[in-house]
Amino acid sequence: MPKPATDQINAVLAHVDRTIGESLERLFELIRIPSISTDPAYGDHCRRAAEWLSAELAAIGFDASVRDTTGHPMVVGHDKAASGAHVLFYGHYDVQPVDPLALWNTDPFEPTLQPLENGDTAIVARGASDDKGQLLTFVEACRAWKTVTGSLPIQVSMLFEGEEEASSPSLAPFLDKTAAELKADTVLVCDTDMWDRDTPAVTTMLRGMVGQEIEISCANRDLHSGMFGNAARNPLQVLADIVSSLRTPDGGVAIAGFYEGTCELPEAVHRQWQALPFDEDGFLRDVGLSIPAGEKDRSILEQIWARPTCEINGMSGGYAGTGFKTVIPAKASAKISFRLVEGQDPIAIRDAFQAHVRARIPADCSVSFKDHGLSPATTMPLDSPFLRKTLEALTTEWQRETALAGTGGSIPIIGEFKRRLGCDALLVGFARFDNRVHSPNEKYDLSSFQKGIRSWVRILAAFGDI
Amino acid sequence: MPKPATDQINAVLAHVDRTIGESLERLFELIRIPSISTDPAYGDHCRRAAEWLSAELAAIGFDASVRDTTGHPMVVGHDKAASGAHVLFYGHYDVQPVDPLALWNTDPFEPTLQPLENGDTAIVARGASDDKGQLLTFVEACRAWKTVTGSLPIQVSMLFEGEEEASSPSLAPFLDKTAAELKADTVLVCDTDMWDRDTPAVTTMLRGMVGQEIEISCANRDLHSGMFGNAARNPLQVLADIVSSLRTPDGGVAIAGFYEGTCELPEAVHRQWQALPFDEDGFLRDVGLSIPAGEKDRSILEQIWARPTCEINGMSGGYAGTGFKTVIPAKASAKISFRLVEGQDPIAIRDAFQAHVRARIPADCSVSFKDHGLSPATTMPLDSPFLRKTLEALTTEWQRETALAGTGGSIPIIGEFKRRLGCDALLVGFARFDNRVHSPNEKYDLSSFQKGIRSWVRILAAFGDI
């Protein structure tokens, strides 16, 4: 299929701008469904979100359905009426938990519009950015093409999952089962940031992740810390000793073999990153900090994009309520995640971590482990025609050179698309650095949403002549 | 007043045995009031417990009243009809929180009787032992004397507070205000253990306590650990480093100056303790452990009675729910308590701890502290006639030599009685080692309750000829 003519593209873009209010109303509807995937209490809401998406796809002419898994369901939709390239768009309708709820200024599941100092407007809600706002930019772009021209410029399939925030346990088996149906020329993902407010970015480097939960058990019951203190092992002390031992004084990770297989950044990439207008001080200042915590001889961009890390995501044990309780708890636990870079094997990292922990458990105590995700780092091929066309389309929409970025976050599913479908993925996102993703008062800028839709309109058109 | 005749004592003891069912029913009534002092939600219940106690004292002829404080109220009662010695009995009607609730086999505030393998019966409930069961042994002994003989052998005052588990913030000001009213020849406290099932004990050595809550703040909001991991300081890591730094590898406390002023145990006490039938292995085995955690060159009795310690009572921060959340929290906190021995100044220990923590807070992070109690260790004079008479009475009731014990726990109020009223205190308790005080399924043995009442009947009589 030939690339659509410029006036056709302009008509679709004009339609996007004219109907942005309706698009926003649909986003609000989706946000209002509290589809928290990690908490079993929200299972029905996850299914409702899947059904809502399936219905929306059907409404714009996709052959769409909700597909059961052993966890939260998938949504699959196809519109293959066009000839030419075939893309598979991936997004996730599940969201992070909202705690600590007290820090939200508004109900996390009742989206509100709030004016920003820069003249933009914030859509404030859990999932506004990650990933409901982002995934709808693509759906709304397809809706605009279909409404204005009756068809899409290329063949489009969509896949939405509801377990991305819960480490996507159902995705790999689902991709295996539906590989023939879902295989496409490229996968598109909208779950990443722009370079800055005005500069679009395509993310070409993703860290992998190993998530581990550990529970240390000492006494067979909670003890009075006065009666037993000193003599009885305190699992909180054991836990603190272990967590403390994970880091070296110079900001590195102290697990034996942790850096094995990692490489220095290619000189060319290093230079490109140094040329990016990145404000190291501003990055930390924005979150109230001033001293980088990672390896002392690395820039912040290296620390967050190209160096592996170990982060404590939660610790608990003993009494945490109001007041005080003189207890030595029977158990203490922590949630710990590792971000991996190219060359690190997630299984080897997990095993090295578990060995590190086991070596520090007193002989009369015990530890148990629970897996929460295991994915390698991935890097994108820089010579893909889809990438080239995307860069052109983004640069036209934003009137800025598009940045080729890394990201510290992990999208483990990218590795699965490569492994199960043989597809590379293109990561184009319109989130901004200050979106408070995973935090209270998460937001998505209205301009991210509107220009995101417009960007996809142009990208779909640009793919028309591949 | 002359000491009551033996047949009079026997008549009172027979009455105790005959009416033990009614005594038990009163204990159940008191237990059913969930007077958790550390949780503000239970404030009304604390007051109800105070009113219940005041009414019971009035019912046996005490001049009793509930006295307001800025916290939970006090109960004061007097029966000074007798001549001779005047004792002030102290107890606390508040109880510890019940979490983790899931580990209770029965409702913590619905007492149940459960047969024990040794033929005794357990009263299972929060507060059954600490301190509702224990304090009622004294009240019921007074009731028996009054019912059978119409009077008490000595002058008795009682003071019950409702903030013992919350560090007794109102006690010192209350004692100051009521010193003239409450001053007695000795204070009696029933909040300690027997030496073993069959051997009564008077506790002559108590550790002091410093309770501290710390909150470490890093970023100004929760962060995504993928986006910020490595570069942004993680308060959970800072907390773990600090907690880990509190202990030396050989089981000691690593805070500078911590052991300053502490002395070795007097040789005589050391010998007495070595002679006590204490099963070191059994002490730990009973709670599922086998390796003492404290200083390597100290016996377990020394570790828990005569050596200071630092215990982590709670740690929290980040995500602790089901599943996983890749967050770097803005804050992390811990509750930490120190048990002190003679020679340690609580204020100096607190200051040394806070300096130790502050020195380990990164320059762009901060820490705040909250006090939860501050009391020195205390030791009892061994030459008091009240102690001598108590030992005689206990030995008569239990037909065993009474042990002079230390205790690892702290009863900070003992120091206040000395300071505010000039009174020494006698600690006589009937709790047993396996009472699960502060833990799920707390219990008090029916024999502790009944023979505890009988013991006080004899002690009151023995005080008659001081």
Chai-1 contact restraints between the chains, C-beta under 6 A:
chainA,res_idxA,chainB,res_idxB,connection_type,confidence,min_distance_angstrom,max_distance_angstrom,comment,restraint_id
A,T38,B,G323,contact,1.0,0.0,6.0,A-B,restraint_1
A,D39,B,T322,contact,1.0,0.0,6.0,A-B,restraint_2
A,P97,B,K325,contact,1.0,0.0,6.0,A-B,restraint_3
A,A166,B,G323,contact,1.0,0.0,6.0,A-B,restraint_4
A,G211,B,F324,contact,1.0,0.0,6.0,A-B,restraint_5
A,A219,B,V287,contact,1.0,0.0,6.0,A-B,restraint_6
A,A219,B,G288,contact,1.0,0.0,6.0,A-B,restraint_7
A,A219,B,L289,contact,1.0,0.0,6.0,A-B,restraint_8
A,N220,B,V287,contact,1.0,0.0,6.0,A-B,restraint_9
A,N220,B,G288,contact,1.0,0.0,6.0,A-B,restraint_10
A,R221,B,S439,contact,1.0,0.0,6.0,A-B,restraint_11
A,D222,B,S439,contact,1.0,0.0,6.0,A-B,restraint_12
A,H224,B,V437,contact,1.0,0.0,6.0,A-B,restraint_13
A,H224,B,H438,contact,1.0,0.0,6.0,A-B,restraint_14
A,S225,B,E311,contact,1.0,0.0,6.0,A-B,restraint_15
A,S225,B,N313,contact,1.0,0.0,6.0,A-B,restraint_16
A,S225,B,S337,contact,1.0,0.0,6.0,A-B,restraint_17
A,G226,B,G408,contact,1.0,0.0,6.0,A-B,restraint_18
A,G226,B,G409,contact,1.0,0.0,6.0,A-B,restraint_19
A,G226,B,S410,contact,1.0,0.0,6.0,A-B,restraint_20
A,M227,B,G408,contact,1.0,0.0,6.0,A-B,restraint_21
A,M227,B,G409,contact,1.0,0.0,6.0,A-B,restraint_22
A,G229,B,T309,contact,1.0,0.0,6.0,A-B,restraint_23
A,G229,B,E311,contact,1.0,0.0,6.0,A-B,restraint_24
A,G229,B,R339,contact,1.0,0.0,6.0,A-B,restraint_25
A,G229,B,G408,contact,1.0,0.0,6.0,A-B,restraint_26
A,N230,B,G294,contact,1.0,0.0,6.0,A-B,restraint_27
A,N230,B,Q303,contact,1.0,0.0,6.0,A-B,restraint_28
A,N230,B,I304,contact,1.0,0.0,6.0,A-B,restraint_29
A,N230,B,R307,contact,1.0,0.0,6.0,A-B,restraint_30
A,N230,B,T309,contact,1.0,0.0,6.0,A-B,restraint_31
A,A231,B,P292,contact,1.0,0.0,6.0,A-B,restraint_32
A,A231,B,G294,contact,1.0,0.0,6.0,A-B,restraint_33
A,A231,B,I300,contact,1.0,0.0,6.0,A-B,restraint_34
A,A231,B,Q303,contact,1.0,0.0,6.0,A-B,restraint_35
A,A231,B,I304,contact,1.0,0.0,6.0,A-B,restraint_36
A,A232,B,L289,contact,1.0,0.0,6.0,A-B,restraint_37
A,R233,B,A293,contact,1.0,0.0,6.0,A-B,restraint_38
A,N234,B,E311,contact,1.0,0.0,6.0,A-B,restraint_39
A,N234,B,I312,contact,1.0,0.0,6.0,A-B,restraint_40
A,L236,B,I312,contact,1.0,0.0,6.0,A-B,restraint_41
A,L236,B,M315,contact,1.0,0.0,6.0,A-B,restraint_42
A,Q237,B,I312,contact,1.0,0.0,6.0,A-B,restraint_43
A,A240,B,A240,contact,1.0,0.0,6.0,A-B,restraint_44
A,A240,B,V243,contact,1.0,0.0,6.0,A-B,restraint_45
A,A240,B,S244,contact,1.0,0.0,6.0,A-B,restraint_46
A,D241,B,S244,contact,1.0,0.0,6.0,A-B,restraint_47
A,V243,B,A240,contact,1.0,0.0,6.0,A-B,restraint_48
A,S244,B,A240,contact,1.0,0.0,6.0,A-B,restraint_49
A,S244,B,D241,contact,1.0,0.0,6.0,A-B,restraint_50
A,S244,B,S244,contact,1.0,0.0,6.0,A-B,restraint_51
A,V287,B,A219,contact,1.0,0.0,6.0,A-B,restraint_52
A,V287,B,N220,contact,1.0,0.0,6.0,A-B,restraint_53
A,G288,B,A219,contact,1.0,0.0,6.0,A-B,restraint_54
A,G288,B,N220,contact,1.0,0.0,6.0,A-B,restraint_55
A,L289,B,A219,contact,1.0,0.0,6.0,A-B,restraint_56
A,L289,B,A232,contact,1.0,0.0,6.0,A-B,restraint_57
A,L289,B,D364,contact,1.0,0.0,6.0,A-B,restraint_58
A,S290,B,D364,contact,1.0,0.0,6.0,A-B,restraint_59
A,I291,B,P362,contact,1.0,0.0,6.0,A-B,restraint_60
A,I291,B,D364,contact,1.0,0.0,6.0,A-B,restraint_61
A,P292,B,A231,contact,1.0,0.0,6.0,A-B,restraint_62
A,A293,B,R233,contact,1.0,0.0,6.0,A-B,restraint_63
A,G294,B,N230,contact,1.0,0.0,6.0,A-B,restraint_64
A,G294,B,A231,contact,1.0,0.0,6.0,A-B,restraint_65
A,I300,B,A231,contact,1.0,0.0,6.0,A-B,restraint_66
A,Q303,B,N230,contact,1.0,0.0,6.0,A-B,restraint_67
A,Q303,B,A231,contact,1.0,0.0,6.0,A-B,restraint_68
A,I304,B,N230,contact,1.0,0.0,6.0,A-B,restraint_69
A,I304,B,A231,contact,1.0,0.0,6.0,A-B,restraint_70
A,R307,B,N230,contact,1.0,0.0,6.0,A-B,restraint_71
A,T309,B,G229,contact,1.0,0.0,6.0,A-B,restraint_72
A,T309,B,N230,contact,1.0,0.0,6.0,A-B,restraint_73
A,E311,B,S225,contact,1.0,0.0,6.0,A-B,restraint_74
A,E311,B,G229,contact,1.0,0.0,6.0,A-B,restraint_75
A,E311,B,N234,contact,1.0,0.0,6.0,A-B,restraint_76
A,E311,B,I328,contact,1.0,0.0,6.0,A-B,restraint_77
A,I312,B,N234,contact,1.0,0.0,6.0,A-B,restraint_78
A,I312,B,L236,contact,1.0,0.0,6.0,A-B,restraint_79
A,I312,B,Q237,contact,1.0,0.0,6.0,A-B,restraint_80
A,N313,B,S225,contact,1.0,0.0,6.0,A-B,restraint_81
A,N313,B,G318,contact,1.0,0.0,6.0,A-B,restraint_82
A,N313,B,Y319,contact,1.0,0.0,6.0,A-B,restraint_83
A,N313,B,T326,contact,1.0,0.0,6.0,A-B,restraint_84
A,N313,B,V327,contact,1.0,0.0,6.0,A-B,restraint_85
A,G314,B,G318,contact,1.0,0.0,6.0,A-B,restraint_86
A,G314,B,Y319,contact,1.0,0.0,6.0,A-B,restraint_87
A,G314,B,A320,contact,1.0,0.0,6.0,A-B,restraint_88
A,M315,B,L236,contact,1.0,0.0,6.0,A-B,restraint_89
A,M315,B,M315,contact,1.0,0.0,6.0,A-B,restraint_90
A,M315,B,G317,contact,1.0,0.0,6.0,A-B,restraint_91
A,S316,B,S316,contact,1.0,0.0,6.0,A-B,restraint_92
A,S316,B,A320,contact,1.0,0.0,6.0,A-B,restraint_93
A,G317,B,M315,contact,1.0,0.0,6.0,A-B,restraint_94
A,G318,B,N313,contact,1.0,0.0,6.0,A-B,restraint_95
A,G318,B,G314,contact,1.0,0.0,6.0,A-B,restraint_96
A,Y319,B,N313,contact,1.0,0.0,6.0,A-B,restraint_97
A,Y319,B,G314,contact,1.0,0.0,6.0,A-B,restraint_98
A,A320,B,G314,contact,1.0,0.0,6.0,A-B,restraint_99
A,A320,B,S316,contact,1.0,0.0,6.0,A-B,restraint_100
A,T322,B,D39,contact,1.0,0.0,6.0,A-B,restraint_101
A,G323,B,T38,contact,1.0,0.0,6.0,A-B,restraint_102
A,G323,B,A166,contact,1.0,0.0,6.0,A-B,restraint_103
A,F324,B,G211,contact,1.0,0.0,6.0,A-B,restraint_104
A,F324,B,K335,contact,1.0,0.0,6.0,A-B,restraint_105
A,F324,B,H372,contact,1.0,0.0,6.0,A-B,restraint_106
A,T326,B,N313,contact,1.0,0.0,6.0,A-B,restraint_107
A,T326,B,S337,contact,1.0,0.0,6.0,A-B,restraint_108
A,V327,B,N313,contact,1.0,0.0,6.0,A-B,restraint_109
A,V327,B,H438,contact,1.0,0.0,6.0,A-B,restraint_110
A,I328,B,E311,contact,1.0,0.0,6.0,A-B,restraint_111
A,K335,B,F324,contact,1.0,0.0,6.0,A-B,restraint_112
A,S337,B,S225,contact,1.0,0.0,6.0,A-B,restraint_113
A,S337,B,T326,contact,1.0,0.0,6.0,A-B,restraint_114
A,R339,B,G229,contact,1.0,0.0,6.0,A-B,restraint_115
A,P362,B,I291,contact,1.0,0.0,6.0,A-B,restraint_116
A,D364,B,L289,contact,1.0,0.0,6.0,A-B,restraint_117
A,D364,B,S290,contact,1.0,0.0,6.0,A-B,restraint_118
A,D364,B,I291,contact,1.0,0.0,6.0,A-B,restraint_119
A,H372,B,F324,contact,1.0,0.0,6.0,A-B,restraint_120
A,G408,B,G226,contact,1.0,0.0,6.0,A-B,restraint_121
A,G408,B,M227,contact,1.0,0.0,6.0,A-B,restraint_122
A,G408,B,G229,contact,1.0,0.0,6.0,A-B,restraint_123
A,G409,B,G226,contact,1.0,0.0,6.0,A-B,restraint_124
A,G409,B,M227,contact,1.0,0.0,6.0,A-B,restraint_125
A,S410,B,G226,contact,1.0,0.0,6.0,A-B,restraint_126
A,V437,B,H224,contact,1.0,0.0,6.0,A-B,restraint_127
A,H438,B,H224,contact,1.0,0.0,6.0,A-B,restraint_128
A,H438,B,V327,contact,1.0,0.0,6.0,A-B,restraint_129
A,S439,B,R221,contact,1.0,0.0,6.0,A-B,restraint_130
A,S439,B,D222,contact,1.0,0.0,6.0,A-B,restraint_131
